[in-house]
Amino acid sequence: MSNQHEWWQDFFSGPVLDFIYKSKDLETTLDETYFIEESLGLGPGSSILDVPCGAGRISIELARRGYAVTGIDLSTELLELAQSKARELKLDINWLEMDMRNLPWNEQFDGAVCFWSSFGYFNEAGNTNFLQHVSRSLKTGASFILDTPLIETRLPEMESQERVWWPVGELLALEERTFDHETSRVESEWTFIKDGQIEKKILSQRLYTYLELVTLLEKAGFGNHQAYASIDWEPFGLGSTWLYLTTTKLSDPT
């Protein structure tokens, strides 16, 4: 992997943690976990890979329901938060500090999840590597759930709102977004304001069209895609603002 310093190495710390994890309440987590359970179609005891797992919000709820969960992330700080919460709840979860572009497993898991807009952080090779490594990590016939914005869903929103304020408790966040048409990346400058302190962060995410994403998945050995616009299984289509995609490993990556 490249030694170049990447935006995500600095982004997930400080006020970002307050913003991310206080903006998702327990009810939302329970609803998302129910969607994951039903979409994967697995029973308790099945092995699930949560990648990246962040502070363990989804991993912990899946473990509470009896699944054998492995959560991986590159952030030491986020993994420490996840481990602390799991210890409080006396849950046995396999937490690993690991690069999601270089997973070591082969035919290991019954299902996998990449949730909450965690795809597209890397360059083209990195994003492709991630999908291929997830595929290799899954047993044939296992399902993978990916939620992500697309070019079709994000650009119409950005045309009407390039600057968005996000109030979360005592924290106020300003997101200022631009889209680079040559690289298909959204570049977001975030300003976080709390207790009179201001901190700025940069986020860069590659957006794909639905066709581009499906092509990458099929090269990674996935097929039988089911596309939804929400965790209520609303069909994905014109006017949808988000993609929740369930896909099945049919073969090893080509």
Residue pairs with C-beta under 8 A, 6 or more apart in sequence:
1 99
1 101
1 102
1 126
6 121
6 122
7 202
7 203
7 204
8 74
8 121
8 203
9 74
10 201
11 201
11 202
11 203
12 20
12 54
12 75
12 77
12 78
13 75
13 77
14 192
14 199
15 171
15 173
15 192
15 194
15 199
16 190
16 192
16 201
17 55
17 77
17 78
17 81
18 168
18 169
18 171
18 194
19 166
19 168
19 171
19 173
19 192
20 54
20 55
21 55
21 57
22 168
22 169
22 171
23 166
23 168
24 57
24 116
29 57
29 58
29 61
30 61
31 231
32 58
32 115
32 231
33 58
33 61
33 62
33 65
34 231
35 231
35 233
35 244
36 58
36 62
36 113
36 115
36 145
37 62
37 65
39 143
39 145
39 226
39 246
40 46
40 48
40 110
40 111
40 113
40 143
40 145
40 246
41 143
42 48
42 67
42 110
42 111
44 65
44 66
44 67
45 66
45 67
45 68
46 67
46 68
46 110
46 111
47 67
47 68
47 69
47 70
47 108
47 109
47 110
47 111
48 62
48 67
48 68
48 69
48 70
48 109
48 110
48 111
48 112
48 113
49 70
49 72
49 105
49 108
49 109
49 111
49 112
49 113
49 134
49 137
49 138
50 56
50 58
50 59
50 62
50 69
50 70
50 71
50 72
50 112
50 113
50 115
51 71
51 72
51 73
51 100
51 103
51 112
51 113
51 114
51 118
51 134
52 72
52 73
52 74
52 75
52 100
52 114
52 118
53 59
53 71
53 72
53 73
53 78
53 79
53 82
53 95
54 73
54 75
54 78
54 82
54 116
54 118
55 78
55 81
55 82
55 85
56 71
56 78
56 79
56 81
56 82
56 83
56 85
56 86
56 93
56 95
58 113
58 115
58 116
59 69
59 71
59 82
59 86
59 93
60 82
60 85
60 86
60 89
60 91
60 93
62 69
63 69
63 86
63 91
63 92
63 93
64 89
64 91
68 94
69 93
69 94
70 93
70 94
70 96
70 109
71 79
71 82
71 93
71 94
71 95
71 96
72 95
72 96
72 97
72 98
72 100
72 103
73 79
73 82
73 97
73 98
73 100
74 97
74 98
74 99
74 100
75 97
76 97
79 95
79 97
82 93
82 95
83 95
86 92
86 93
86 95
98 104
100 130
100 133
101 122
101 126
101 129
101 130
101 133
102 129
102 133
103 133
103 134
103 136
103 137
105 136
105 137
106 136
106 137
107 136
107 137
107 138
107 139
107 140
108 137
108 138
108 139
109 137
109 138
109 139
109 142
110 138
110 139
110 142
111 138
111 142
111 143
111 144
111 145
112 134
112 137
112 138
112 142
112 143
112 144
112 145
113 144
113 145
114 134
114 144
114 145
114 146
114 147
115 145
115 146
115 147
116 147
117 147
117 148
117 149
117 205
118 148
119 127
119 130
119 146
119 148
120 127
120 148
120 205
120 206
120 207
120 208
121 127
121 204
121 205
121 206
122 129
122 130
122 206
123 206
124 206
127 206
127 216
128 216
128 219
128 220
131 216
131 217
131 219
131 220
131 222
131 253
132 219
132 220
132 221
132 253
134 144
134 220
135 144
135 220
135 221
135 222
135 249
135 252
135 253
136 252
136 253
138 144
138 249
139 249
140 249
140 250
140 251
141 248
141 249
141 250
142 248
142 249
143 246
143 247
143 248
143 249
144 222
144 246
144 247
144 248
144 249
145 244
145 245
145 246
146 243
146 244
146 245
146 247
147 242
147 243
147 244
147 245
148 208
148 213
148 242
148 243
148 245
149 205
149 207
149 242
149 243
150 207
150 208
150 209
150 210
150 213
150 243
151 184
151 207
151 208
151 209
152 209
152 210
152 240
153 240
153 241
153 242
153 243
154 179
154 186
154 207
155 179
155 207
157 241
158 177
158 179
158 186
162 176
162 177
162 178
163 174
163 175
163 176
163 177
164 174
164 175
164 177
165 172
165 173
165 174
165 175
166 172
166 173
166 174
166 175
167 173
170 194
170 195
171 192
171 193
171 194
172 192
172 193
172 194
173 190
173 191
173 192
173 193
174 190
174 191
174 193
175 188
175 189
175 190
176 188
176 189
176 190
176 191
177 186
177 187
177 188
178 186
178 187
178 188
179 185
179 186
179 187
179 207
180 186
180 187
183 206
184 206
184 207
184 208
185 204
185 205
185 206
185 207
186 203
186 204
186 205
186 207
187 202
187 203
187 204
188 202
188 203
188 204
188 205
189 200
189 201
189 202
190 200
190 201
190 202
190 203
191 198
191 199
191 200
192 198
192 199
192 200
192 201
208 216
210 227
210 236
210 243
213 243
213 245
214 225
217 223
217 225
217 245
217 247
219 253
219 254
220 253
221 249
221 250
221 251
221 252
221 253
221 254
222 247
222 248
222 249
222 250
223 247
223 248
223 250
224 247
224 248
224 250
225 245
225 246
225 247
226 245
226 246
226 247
227 235
227 236
227 243
227 244
227 245
228 234
228 235
228 236
228 243
228 244
228 245
228 246
229 235
229 236
229 237
229 240
229 241
229 242
229 243
229 244
230 242
230 244
231 244
234 240
236 243
236 244
